[in-house]
Amino acid sequence: MDGFTLLSIILAALLGVGIGAGVALVLSRRSITDLRTELDDAGERLGRAVSACAAAEGENRILHEHNRRLTEQSGEEQSVLRALAPLADKLGQVQAQVGQLERERAQQFGHLARQLQEAQLSDSKLLSTTHSLASALRSSTARGQWGEVQLRRVVEAAGMLPRVDFHEQTTFTITSKESASTARPDMVIQLPGNKQIVVDSKVPLAAYLEAQSSIEDGDEQQVAAEERRRQDLLLQHVKAVRAHVDALSRKKYWEGAANSPDLVVCFIPVESVLSAALNTDPALLDYAFSRNVVLASPVSLLAILKGVAFSWRQDVLTENAKELYDLSRELYERLGTMGSHITRLGSSLKSSVEKYNSFVGTLESRVLPTARRINAFEPADVDAPLSTQTVETTPRLLSAPELIDSETGSEAEERSA
C-alpha cells in the first residue's frame, strides 16, 4: 500500500472520527439538556420525597411515642387493676351483703308492720281498759279495794309475811279522855320490840283522774282553757288530799296501836298522784307532817319497809347474839366444873402411881430377897427372872386459872358440905 492510500485512509478515518464526534457532540448536548431537565425533575421529586420522608419520620416518631405512652398506660392500668383486684372482691362481698341486708330489711319491715298493727290493737285495748279502770276508780269502794291490793303488793315485795310481819284490817280500840272509839286501819306493820305502825291506803283520786282525761288537741284558746280547767282540777285534788290528811290526823290511829310512834302512813298507790299534788302544792308534805301523817308513794313506802325488814334482821341477830352469849357463859361455867373433875382424876392418878411405886419398892427390897434365898435351895425353872419397874411419869396438872379457880371453889364447897 502506498503512502497516498494510507494517507487517504487516515484522512477518511479522521473524517469519520470527526463526523462521529460531531454527531456525538450534538447528541450529547441534547442528552445533557434532557438530563438536566430530568435532573431538575428528579431533584424536585427528591425534595418532595425527602419532605415526605421527613414528614413520615416525624409521624413515625409521633406514632412511636404514642405507642410507648399507650404501653406505659396499659402497664399502669394493669398495675391499678391488680391493685384494685382485692377491692373488687370486697365490693363483690359488700354487694352480696347489701343484697342480703336488703332482703332482711324487707322481712323486718314486714315484721315491724305486723308488730305496729299489734301494738295499735294493744293500745286500743289498753285505752279501753284504762277508761274502764278510770270509771271503776271513780267509785270510792273500788278505789279503796284497789289501794289495799297495791299496798299488799308493796309490803310483800319488801319480803314481809302476812299475819307475821303485818296484819290487815285489824280492829282495836282508841281510848281518849273524852270517849273510846273503835278503829280499823287498812294495815298494821309490826316493828321490832313489839312496836307497830299504822298504814292507810284510802286516797281520793276523782279530781286527779278527771284532770288526766283533759283534751290537749285544738286551737290555742281551747288548749289554754283546757289547761286552766286542768289546774283547777289539780287544786281540787290537793284539797281532797289535805282533807284526807285531816281525817287521818283526827282518827289518831297511833293511840290505839301498841307502842306506835305518833304518826300514820298515808299510802298513795300511784307515784304520779302524789307528785302531781306536791307539784301543785309544795307545802303539802310539811302540812301532813305537822298533823302526824306521812305521805308515802309505792317507792318511798318500799324504802321504809326495807328499813323495817333490816331492823327485823338486826333484831334477830341481836337475839341470836344474846343467846350465843348465854350459851358461851354456860359453857364456860361447865368447863370449870369439868376442870375440877379432871383435877381430882389427876390427883387420883398421882396417888395410884405413888402407891404403885411404894408397892414395887417393898416388893424389890423385902419380898424378892427372901424369895431368892428360898429359890437358892432348889432352883426353879423360870423362863425370865422376876423384875419390876417403877412408874416415873406423873400426870400433868391443870394450869389454866379458870379450871384451878373452879376446882378450888368446888373443893371449898365439898369441904363446907
C-alpha positions as a Markdown table, in Angstrom:
| # | Residue | x | y | z |
|---|---|---|---|---|
| 1 | Met | 0.0 | 0.0 | 0.0 |
| 2 | Asp | 1.4 | 3.4 | -0.9 |
| 3 | Gly | 1.5 | 6.4 | 1.2 |
| 4 | Phe | -1.3 | 8.1 | -0.5 |
| 5 | Thr | -3.6 | 5.4 | 0.0 |
| 6 | Leu | -2.6 | 5.2 | 3.6 |
| 7 | Leu | -3.0 | 8.9 | 3.9 |
| 8 | Ser | -6.4 | 8.7 | 2.3 |
| 9 | Ile | -7.4 | 6.0 | 4.7 |
| 10 | Ile | -6.1 | 8.0 | 7.6 |
| 11 | Leu | -7.9 | 11.1 | 6.4 |
| 12 | Ala | -11.0 | 9.2 | 5.8 |
| 13 | Ala | -10.7 | 7.7 | 9.3 |
| 14 | Leu | -10.1 | 11.1 | 10.8 |
| 15 | Leu | -13.0 | 12.5 | 8.9 |
| 16 | Gly | -15.2 | 9.7 | 10.2 |
| 17 | Val | -14.0 | 10.3 | 13.6 |
| 18 | Gly | -14.7 | 14.0 | 13.3 |
| 19 | Ile | -18.1 | 13.4 | 11.9 |
| 20 | Gly | -18.8 | 10.9 | 14.7 |
| 21 | Ala | -17.6 | 13.3 | 17.2 |
| 22 | Gly | -19.8 | 16.0 | 15.9 |
| 23 | Val | -22.7 | 13.7 | 15.8 |
| 24 | Ala | -21.9 | 12.5 | 19.3 |
| 25 | Leu | -21.5 | 16.1 | 20.4 |
| 26 | Val | -24.9 | 17.1 | 19.0 |
| 27 | Leu | -26.5 | 14.0 | 20.6 |
| 28 | Ser | -24.7 | 14.6 | 23.9 |
| 29 | Arg | -25.9 | 18.2 | 24.0 |
| 30 | Arg | -29.4 | 17.1 | 23.6 |
| 31 | Ser | -29.0 | 14.4 | 26.2 |
| 32 | Ile | -27.4 | 16.8 | 28.7 |
| 33 | Thr | -30.4 | 19.2 | 28.3 |
| 34 | Asp | -32.8 | 16.3 | 28.7 |
| 35 | Leu | -30.7 | 15.0 | 31.6 |
| 36 | Arg | -30.7 | 18.4 | 33.2 |
| 37 | Thr | -34.5 | 18.6 | 32.8 |
| 38 | Glu | -34.9 | 15.2 | 34.2 |
| 39 | Leu | -32.3 | 16.0 | 36.9 |
| 40 | Asp | -34.3 | 19.1 | 37.9 |
| 41 | Asp | -37.5 | 16.9 | 37.9 |
| 42 | Ala | -35.7 | 14.3 | 39.9 |
| 43 | Gly | -34.4 | 16.9 | 42.3 |
| 44 | Glu | -37.9 | 18.2 | 42.8 |
| 45 | Arg | -39.2 | 14.7 | 43.2 |
| 46 | Leu | -36.3 | 14.0 | 45.6 |
| 47 | Gly | -37.1 | 17.1 | 47.6 |
| 48 | Arg | -40.7 | 16.1 | 47.7 |
| 49 | Ala | -39.6 | 12.6 | 48.7 |
| 50 | Val | -37.3 | 14.0 | 51.3 |
| 51 | Ser | -40.1 | 16.2 | 52.7 |
| 52 | Ala | -42.4 | 13.3 | 52.6 |
| 53 | Cys | -39.8 | 11.1 | 54.3 |
| 54 | Ala | -39.2 | 13.7 | 56.9 |
| 55 | Ala | -42.9 | 14.0 | 57.5 |
| 56 | Ala | -43.2 | 10.3 | 57.6 |
| 57 | Glu | -40.3 | 10.1 | 60.1 |
| 58 | Gly | -41.9 | 12.7 | 62.2 |
| 59 | Glu | -45.2 | 10.8 | 62.1 |
| 60 | Asn | -43.3 | 7.7 | 62.9 |
| 61 | Arg | -41.7 | 9.3 | 65.9 |
| 62 | Ile | -45.1 | 10.5 | 67.0 |
| 63 | Leu | -46.6 | 7.1 | 66.5 |
| 64 | His | -43.7 | 5.5 | 68.4 |
| 65 | Glu | -44.1 | 7.9 | 71.2 |
| 66 | His | -47.8 | 7.3 | 71.2 |
| 67 | Asn | -47.3 | 3.6 | 71.2 |
| 68 | Arg | -44.8 | 4.0 | 74.1 |
| 69 | Arg | -47.3 | 6.0 | 76.1 |
| 70 | Leu | -50.0 | 3.5 | 75.3 |
| 71 | Thr | -47.8 | 0.7 | 76.5 |
| 72 | Glu | -46.9 | 2.6 | 79.7 |
| 73 | Gln | -50.5 | 3.5 | 80.3 |
| 74 | Ser | -51.5 | -0.1 | 79.7 |
| 75 | Gly | -48.9 | -1.2 | 82.2 |
| 76 | Glu | -50.2 | 1.3 | 84.7 |
| 77 | Glu | -53.7 | 0.3 | 84.1 |
| 78 | Gln | -52.7 | -3.4 | 84.6 |
| 79 | Ser | -51.0 | -2.4 | 87.9 |
| 80 | Val | -54.0 | -0.4 | 89.0 |
| 81 | Leu | -56.3 | -3.4 | 88.1 |
| 82 | Arg | -54.0 | -5.8 | 90.0 |
| 83 | Ala | -54.0 | -3.4 | 93.0 |
| 84 | Leu | -57.8 | -3.0 | 92.8 |
| 85 | Ala | -58.4 | -6.7 | 92.4 |
| 86 | Pro | -58.9 | -7.2 | 96.3 |
| 87 | Leu | -61.1 | -4.2 | 96.3 |
| 88 | Ala | -63.2 | -5.6 | 93.6 |
| 89 | Asp | -63.6 | -8.8 | 95.6 |
| 90 | Lys | -64.5 | -6.8 | 98.7 |
| 91 | Leu | -67.0 | -4.8 | 96.6 |
| 92 | Gly | -68.5 | -8.1 | 95.4 |
| 93 | Gln | -68.8 | -9.2 | 99.0 |
| 94 | Val | -70.3 | -5.9 | 100.1 |
| 95 | Gln | -72.8 | -6.1 | 97.2 |
| 96 | Ala | -73.8 | -9.6 | 98.3 |
| 97 | Gln | -74.1 | -8.4 | 101.9 |
| 98 | Val | -76.1 | -5.4 | 100.8 |
| 99 | Gly | -78.4 | -7.7 | 98.9 |
| 100 | Gln | -78.8 | -9.9 | 102.0 |
| 101 | Leu | -79.4 | -6.9 | 104.2 |
| 102 | Glu | -82.0 | -5.6 | 101.8 |
| 103 | Arg | -83.8 | -8.9 | 101.9 |
| 104 | Glu | -83.6 | -8.9 | 105.7 |
| 105 | Arg | -84.8 | -5.3 | 105.8 |
| 106 | Ala | -87.8 | -6.3 | 103.7 |
| 107 | Gln | -88.6 | -9.1 | 106.1 |
| 108 | Gln | -88.0 | -6.9 | 109.2 |
| 109 | Phe | -90.2 | -4.2 | 107.7 |
| 110 | Gly | -92.9 | -6.8 | 107.3 |
| 111 | His | -92.5 | -8.0 | 110.9 |
| 112 | Leu | -92.4 | -4.3 | 112.1 |
| 113 | Ala | -95.6 | -3.6 | 110.2 |
| 114 | Arg | -97.3 | -6.5 | 111.8 |
| 115 | Gln | -95.9 | -5.5 | 115.3 |
| 116 | Leu | -97.2 | -2.0 | 114.7 |
| 117 | Gln | -100.6 | -3.3 | 113.9 |
| 118 | Glu | -100.5 | -5.5 | 117.0 |
| 119 | Ala | -99.3 | -2.5 | 119.1 |
| 120 | Gln | -102.1 | -0.4 | 117.7 |
| 121 | Leu | -104.6 | -3.1 | 118.7 |
| 122 | Ser | -102.9 | -3.4 | 122.1 |
| 123 | Asp | -103.1 | 0.4 | 122.6 |
| 124 | Ser | -106.7 | 0.3 | 121.7 |
| 125 | Lys | -107.4 | -2.4 | 124.2 |
| 126 | Leu | -105.2 | -0.6 | 126.8 |
| 127 | Leu | -107.1 | 2.6 | 126.2 |
| 128 | Ser | -110.4 | 0.8 | 126.7 |
| 129 | Thr | -109.1 | -0.9 | 129.8 |
| 130 | Thr | -107.8 | 2.4 | 131.1 |
| 131 | His | -111.2 | 4.1 | 130.6 |
| 132 | Ser | -112.8 | 1.1 | 132.3 |
| 133 | Leu | -110.3 | 1.3 | 135.2 |
| 134 | Ala | -110.8 | 5.1 | 135.5 |
| 135 | Ser | -114.5 | 4.6 | 135.6 |
| 136 | Ala | -114.1 | 1.9 | 138.2 |
| 137 | Leu | -111.7 | 4.1 | 140.3 |
| 138 | Arg | -114.3 | 6.9 | 140.5 |
| 139 | Ser | -116.1 | 4.6 | 142.9 |
| 140 | Ser | -114.8 | 5.0 | 146.5 |
| 141 | Thr | -115.4 | 1.3 | 147.3 |
| 142 | Ala | -113.5 | 0.1 | 144.2 |
| 143 | Arg | -110.8 | 2.7 | 144.8 |
| 144 | Gly | -110.3 | 1.5 | 148.4 |
| 145 | Gln | -110.1 | -2.1 | 147.4 |
| 146 | Trp | -107.6 | -1.3 | 144.7 |
| 147 | Gly | -105.5 | 0.7 | 147.1 |
| 148 | Glu | -105.5 | -2.2 | 149.6 |
| 149 | Val | -104.3 | -4.6 | 146.9 |
| 150 | Gln | -101.5 | -2.2 | 145.8 |
| 151 | Leu | -100.4 | -1.8 | 149.5 |
| 152 | Arg | -100.3 | -5.6 | 150.0 |
| 153 | Arg | -98.1 | -6.0 | 146.9 |
| 154 | Val | -95.7 | -3.4 | 148.1 |
| 155 | Val | -95.4 | -4.9 | 151.5 |
| 156 | Glu | -94.9 | -8.4 | 150.1 |
| 157 | Ala | -92.3 | -7.0 | 147.7 |
| 158 | Ala | -90.4 | -5.9 | 150.8 |
| 159 | Gly | -90.2 | -9.5 | 151.9 |
| 160 | Met | -92.8 | -9.3 | 154.7 |
| 161 | Leu | -95.2 | -12.1 | 155.5 |
| 162 | Pro | -98.9 | -11.7 | 156.2 |
| 163 | Arg | -100.0 | -12.3 | 159.8 |
| 164 | Val | -96.3 | -12.4 | 160.8 |
| 165 | Asp | -94.8 | -9.0 | 159.8 |
| 166 | Phe | -98.1 | -7.2 | 159.1 |
| 167 | His | -101.8 | -7.6 | 159.7 |
| 168 | Glu | -104.7 | -6.3 | 157.6 |
| 169 | Gln | -108.0 | -4.9 | 158.7 |
| 170 | Thr | -107.0 | -5.1 | 162.4 |
| 171 | Thr | -109.6 | -3.7 | 164.8 |
| 172 | Phe | -108.5 | -2.0 | 168.1 |
| 173 | Thr | -109.9 | 0.5 | 170.5 |
| 174 | Ile | -108.8 | 4.1 | 170.8 |
| 175 | Thr | -109.3 | 5.4 | 174.3 |
| 176 | Ser | -109.1 | 9.1 | 175.0 |
| 177 | Lys | -110.1 | 11.3 | 177.9 |
| 178 | Glu | -113.5 | 12.1 | 176.4 |
| 179 | Ser | -114.5 | 8.8 | 174.9 |
| 180 | Ala | -113.5 | 5.5 | 173.4 |
| 181 | Ser | -113.9 | 4.5 | 169.7 |
| 182 | Thr | -113.1 | 1.5 | 167.5 |
| 183 | Ala | -110.6 | 1.8 | 164.7 |
| 184 | Arg | -109.9 | -0.5 | 161.8 |
| 185 | Pro | -107.0 | 0.7 | 159.7 |
| 186 | Asp | -106.1 | -1.0 | 156.4 |
| 187 | Met | -102.8 | -2.4 | 157.7 |
| 188 | Val | -100.7 | -2.6 | 160.8 |
| 189 | Ile | -97.0 | -3.3 | 160.3 |
| 190 | Gln | -95.1 | -5.0 | 163.2 |
| 191 | Leu | -91.8 | -3.3 | 164.2 |
| 192 | Pro | -89.0 | -4.9 | 166.3 |
| 193 | Gly | -89.5 | -4.5 | 170.1 |
| 194 | Asn | -93.3 | -5.2 | 169.9 |
| 195 | Lys | -93.9 | -1.9 | 168.2 |
| 196 | Gln | -96.4 | -1.1 | 165.4 |
| 197 | Ile | -97.0 | 1.4 | 162.7 |
| 198 | Val | -100.4 | 2.0 | 161.0 |
| 199 | Val | -100.8 | 2.4 | 157.2 |
| 200 | Asp | -103.9 | 3.7 | 155.5 |
| 201 | Ser | -104.4 | 3.2 | 151.7 |
| 202 | Lys | -107.5 | 5.2 | 151.0 |
| 203 | Val | -106.8 | 8.3 | 148.9 |
| 204 | Pro | -109.1 | 10.5 | 146.8 |
| 205 | Leu | -108.5 | 10.1 | 143.0 |
| 206 | Ala | -111.6 | 11.6 | 141.3 |
| 207 | Ala | -110.2 | 15.1 | 140.6 |
| 208 | Tyr | -106.8 | 13.7 | 139.5 |
| 209 | Leu | -108.4 | 11.2 | 137.1 |
| 210 | Glu | -110.6 | 14.0 | 135.7 |
| 211 | Ala | -107.5 | 16.2 | 135.2 |
| 212 | Gln | -105.7 | 13.5 | 133.3 |
| 213 | Ser | -108.6 | 13.0 | 130.9 |
| 214 | Ser | -108.3 | 16.5 | 129.6 |
| 215 | Ile | -108.1 | 17.1 | 125.8 |
| 216 | Glu | -104.8 | 18.5 | 124.5 |
| 217 | Asp | -105.8 | 19.0 | 120.9 |
| 218 | Gly | -107.5 | 22.0 | 119.4 |
| 219 | Asp | -106.6 | 25.7 | 118.8 |
| 220 | Glu | -104.7 | 27.9 | 121.3 |
| 221 | Gln | -107.8 | 29.1 | 123.0 |
| 222 | Gln | -109.1 | 25.6 | 123.6 |
| 223 | Val | -105.8 | 24.4 | 124.8 |
| 224 | Ala | -105.5 | 27.4 | 127.2 |
| 225 | Ala | -109.0 | 26.8 | 128.5 |
| 226 | Glu | -108.3 | 23.1 | 129.0 |
| 227 | Glu | -105.1 | 23.9 | 130.8 |
| 228 | Arg | -106.9 | 26.2 | 133.2 |
| 229 | Arg | -109.5 | 23.5 | 133.8 |
| 230 | Arg | -106.7 | 21.0 | 134.5 |
| 231 | Gln | -105.1 | 23.4 | 137.0 |
| 232 | Asp | -108.5 | 23.8 | 138.7 |
| 233 | Leu | -108.9 | 20.1 | 138.9 |
| 234 | Leu | -105.4 | 19.6 | 140.3 |
| 235 | Leu | -106.2 | 22.2 | 143.0 |
| 236 | Gln | -109.3 | 20.2 | 143.8 |
| 237 | His | -107.1 | 17.1 | 144.0 |
| 238 | Val | -104.8 | 18.9 | 146.5 |
| 239 | Lys | -107.8 | 20.0 | 148.6 |
| 240 | Ala | -109.1 | 16.4 | 148.7 |
| 241 | Val | -105.6 | 15.1 | 149.8 |
| 242 | Arg | -105.5 | 17.7 | 152.5 |
| 243 | Ala | -109.0 | 16.8 | 153.7 |
| 244 | His | -107.9 | 13.1 | 153.8 |
| 245 | Val | -104.8 | 14.1 | 155.8 |
| 246 | Asp | -107.0 | 16.0 | 158.3 |
| 247 | Ala | -109.3 | 13.0 | 158.6 |
| 248 | Leu | -106.4 | 10.6 | 159.3 |
| 249 | Ser | -105.0 | 13.1 | 161.8 |
| 250 | Arg | -108.3 | 13.2 | 163.7 |
| 251 | Lys | -108.6 | 9.4 | 163.9 |
| 252 | Lys | -105.3 | 9.2 | 165.9 |
| 253 | Tyr | -104.6 | 5.6 | 165.0 |
| 254 | Trp | -101.3 | 5.7 | 166.9 |
| 255 | Glu | -103.2 | 5.9 | 170.2 |
| 256 | Gly | -104.8 | 2.5 | 169.6 |
| 257 | Ala | -101.8 | 0.7 | 168.3 |
| 258 | Ala | -99.3 | -0.8 | 170.8 |
| 259 | Asn | -96.1 | 1.1 | 171.1 |
| 260 | Ser | -96.7 | 3.0 | 167.9 |
| 261 | Pro | -94.9 | 6.3 | 167.0 |
| 262 | Asp | -97.2 | 9.3 | 166.8 |
| 263 | Leu | -97.9 | 9.1 | 163.1 |
| 264 | Val | -99.9 | 7.2 | 160.5 |
| 265 | Val | -98.7 | 6.4 | 157.0 |
| 266 | Cys | -101.0 | 7.6 | 154.2 |
| 267 | Phe | -100.2 | 5.3 | 151.2 |
| 268 | Ile | -100.9 | 6.8 | 147.8 |
| 269 | Pro | -100.8 | 3.9 | 145.3 |
| 270 | Val | -99.6 | 5.9 | 142.3 |
| 271 | Glu | -96.4 | 7.9 | 142.1 |
| 272 | Ser | -97.9 | 10.4 | 139.7 |
| 273 | Val | -100.9 | 11.1 | 142.0 |
| 274 | Leu | -98.5 | 12.2 | 144.8 |
| 275 | Ser | -96.1 | 14.0 | 142.5 |
| 276 | Ala | -99.0 | 16.0 | 140.9 |
| 277 | Ala | -100.2 | 17.0 | 144.3 |
| 278 | Leu | -96.8 | 18.1 | 145.5 |
| 279 | Asn | -96.1 | 20.0 | 142.3 |
| 280 | Thr | -99.3 | 21.8 | 142.7 |
| 281 | Asp | -98.8 | 22.4 | 146.4 |
| 282 | Pro | -95.2 | 22.1 | 147.6 |
| 283 | Ala | -96.2 | 22.8 | 151.2 |
| 284 | Leu | -98.4 | 19.7 | 151.2 |
| 285 | Leu | -95.7 | 17.4 | 152.7 |
| 286 | Asp | -95.0 | 19.7 | 155.6 |
| 287 | Tyr | -98.7 | 20.2 | 156.1 |
| 288 | Ala | -99.1 | 16.4 | 156.5 |
| 289 | Phe | -96.1 | 16.1 | 158.8 |
| 290 | Ser | -97.5 | 18.8 | 161.1 |
| 291 | Arg | -100.6 | 16.6 | 161.5 |
| 292 | Asn | -98.6 | 13.4 | 162.2 |
| 293 | Val | -99.4 | 12.0 | 158.7 |
| 294 | Val | -96.6 | 10.7 | 156.4 |
| 295 | Leu | -97.5 | 10.7 | 152.7 |
| 296 | Ala | -95.9 | 7.7 | 151.0 |
| 297 | Ser | -95.8 | 6.6 | 147.4 |
| 298 | Pro | -95.0 | 3.0 | 146.5 |
| 299 | Val | -91.3 | 3.8 | 146.1 |
| 300 | Ser | -91.0 | 5.6 | 149.4 |
| 301 | Leu | -93.1 | 3.1 | 151.3 |
| 302 | Leu | -90.9 | 0.3 | 149.9 |
| 303 | Ala | -87.9 | 2.1 | 151.2 |
| 304 | Ile | -89.5 | 2.4 | 154.6 |
| 305 | Leu | -90.4 | -1.3 | 154.6 |
| 306 | Lys | -86.9 | -2.2 | 153.5 |
| 307 | Gly | -85.6 | -0.4 | 156.6 |
| 308 | Val | -88.2 | -2.2 | 158.8 |
| 309 | Ala | -87.1 | -5.5 | 157.3 |
| 310 | Phe | -83.4 | -4.6 | 158.0 |
| 311 | Ser | -84.4 | -3.7 | 161.6 |
| 312 | Trp | -86.1 | -7.1 | 162.0 |
| 313 | Arg | -82.9 | -8.9 | 160.7 |
| 314 | Gln | -80.8 | -6.8 | 163.2 |
| 315 | Asp | -83.2 | -7.7 | 166.0 |
| 316 | Val | -82.9 | -11.4 | 165.1 |
| 317 | Leu | -79.1 | -11.1 | 165.1 |
| 318 | Thr | -79.3 | -9.3 | 168.5 |
| 319 | Glu | -81.4 | -12.1 | 169.9 |
| 320 | Asn | -79.1 | -14.7 | 168.4 |
| 321 | Ala | -76.1 | -12.9 | 169.8 |
| 322 | Lys | -77.7 | -12.8 | 173.3 |
| 323 | Glu | -78.5 | -16.5 | 173.1 |
| 324 | Leu | -74.9 | -17.2 | 172.0 |
| 325 | Tyr | -73.6 | -15.1 | 174.9 |
| 326 | Asp | -75.7 | -17.1 | 177.4 |
| 327 | Leu | -74.6 | -20.4 | 175.9 |
| 328 | Ser | -71.0 | -19.3 | 176.0 |
| 329 | Arg | -71.3 | -18.3 | 179.6 |
| 330 | Glu | -72.9 | -21.6 | 180.4 |
| 331 | Leu | -70.2 | -23.5 | 178.5 |
| 332 | Tyr | -67.5 | -21.5 | 180.4 |
| 333 | Glu | -69.1 | -22.5 | 183.7 |
| 334 | Arg | -69.4 | -26.1 | 182.7 |
| 335 | Leu | -65.7 | -26.1 | 181.6 |
| 336 | Gly | -64.9 | -25.0 | 185.1 |
| 337 | Thr | -66.9 | -27.9 | 186.6 |
| 338 | Met | -65.2 | -30.3 | 184.2 |
| 339 | Gly | -61.8 | -28.9 | 185.2 |
| 340 | Ser | -62.5 | -29.8 | 188.8 |
| 341 | His | -63.3 | -33.3 | 187.9 |
| 342 | Ile | -60.2 | -33.6 | 185.8 |
| 343 | Thr | -58.1 | -32.2 | 188.7 |
| 344 | Arg | -59.5 | -34.8 | 191.0 |
| 345 | Leu | -58.8 | -37.5 | 188.4 |
| 346 | Gly | -55.2 | -36.3 | 188.1 |
| 347 | Ser | -54.8 | -36.4 | 191.8 |
| 348 | Ser | -56.2 | -39.9 | 191.9 |
| 349 | Leu | -53.8 | -41.0 | 189.2 |
| 350 | Lys | -50.9 | -39.4 | 191.0 |
| 351 | Ser | -51.9 | -41.2 | 194.3 |
| 352 | Ser | -52.2 | -44.5 | 192.4 |
| 353 | Val | -48.7 | -44.1 | 190.9 |
| 354 | Glu | -47.2 | -43.3 | 194.3 |
| 355 | Lys | -48.9 | -46.3 | 195.8 |
| 356 | Tyr | -47.7 | -48.5 | 192.9 |
| 357 | Asn | -44.1 | -47.2 | 193.3 |
| 358 | Ser | -44.3 | -48.0 | 197.1 |
| 359 | Phe | -45.5 | -51.5 | 196.3 |
| 360 | Val | -42.7 | -52.0 | 193.8 |
| 361 | Gly | -40.2 | -50.7 | 196.4 |
| 362 | Thr | -41.5 | -53.1 | 199.1 |
| 363 | Leu | -41.5 | -56.0 | 196.5 |
| 364 | Glu | -37.9 | -55.4 | 195.5 |
| 365 | Ser | -36.5 | -54.6 | 198.9 |
| 366 | Arg | -38.3 | -57.1 | 201.1 |
| 367 | Val | -40.1 | -59.8 | 199.2 |
| 368 | Leu | -37.8 | -60.6 | 196.4 |
| 369 | Pro | -34.6 | -61.1 | 198.5 |
| 370 | Thr | -36.4 | -63.7 | 200.7 |
| 371 | Ala | -37.8 | -65.4 | 197.5 |
| 372 | Arg | -34.3 | -65.6 | 196.0 |
| 373 | Arg | -32.9 | -67.2 | 199.2 |
| 374 | Ile | -35.7 | -69.8 | 199.1 |
| 375 | Asn | -35.0 | -70.4 | 195.4 |
| 376 | Ala | -31.3 | -71.0 | 196.2 |
| 377 | Phe | -32.1 | -74.3 | 197.9 |
| 378 | Glu | -33.7 | -75.8 | 194.9 |
| 379 | Pro | -33.6 | -73.5 | 191.8 |
| 380 | Ala | -36.8 | -73.4 | 189.9 |
| 381 | Asp | -37.1 | -73.5 | 186.1 |
| 382 | Val | -38.0 | -69.9 | 185.4 |
| 383 | Asp | -38.0 | -68.5 | 181.9 |
| 384 | Ala | -37.2 | -65.0 | 182.9 |
| 385 | Pro | -36.0 | -63.5 | 186.1 |
| 386 | Leu | -38.6 | -61.7 | 188.2 |
| 387 | Ser | -38.1 | -57.9 | 187.8 |
| 388 | Thr | -40.2 | -54.9 | 188.4 |
| 389 | Gln | -40.1 | -51.2 | 187.3 |
| 390 | Thr | -41.4 | -48.1 | 188.9 |
| 391 | Val | -43.6 | -45.6 | 187.1 |
| 392 | Glu | -41.6 | -42.5 | 186.5 |
| 393 | Thr | -44.3 | -40.5 | 184.6 |
| 394 | Thr | -46.7 | -38.4 | 186.6 |
| 395 | Pro | -49.9 | -37.0 | 185.4 |
| 396 | Arg | -49.9 | -33.4 | 184.2 |
| 397 | Leu | -51.7 | -31.0 | 186.4 |
| 398 | Leu | -54.0 | -28.3 | 185.1 |
| 399 | Ser | -52.6 | -24.8 | 184.9 |
| 400 | Ala | -55.5 | -22.7 | 183.5 |
| 401 | Pro | -56.7 | -20.3 | 186.2 |
| 402 | Glu | -60.3 | -20.8 | 185.3 |
| 403 | Leu | -60.0 | -24.6 | 186.0 |
| 404 | Ile | -57.9 | -24.1 | 189.1 |
| 405 | Asp | -60.3 | -21.5 | 190.5 |
| 406 | Ser | -63.3 | -23.7 | 189.7 |
| 407 | Glu | -61.5 | -26.6 | 191.3 |
| 408 | Thr | -60.7 | -24.6 | 194.3 |
| 409 | Gly | -64.3 | -23.4 | 194.6 |
| 410 | Ser | -65.6 | -27.0 | 194.2 |
| 411 | Glu | -63.3 | -28.3 | 196.8 |
| 412 | Ala | -64.3 | -25.5 | 199.1 |
| 413 | Glu | -68.0 | -26.4 | 198.5 |
| 414 | Glu | -67.2 | -30.0 | 199.2 |
| 415 | Arg | -65.3 | -29.1 | 202.4 |
| 416 | Ser | -68.1 | -26.9 | 203.6 |
| 417 | Ala | -70.6 | -29.7 | 202.9 |
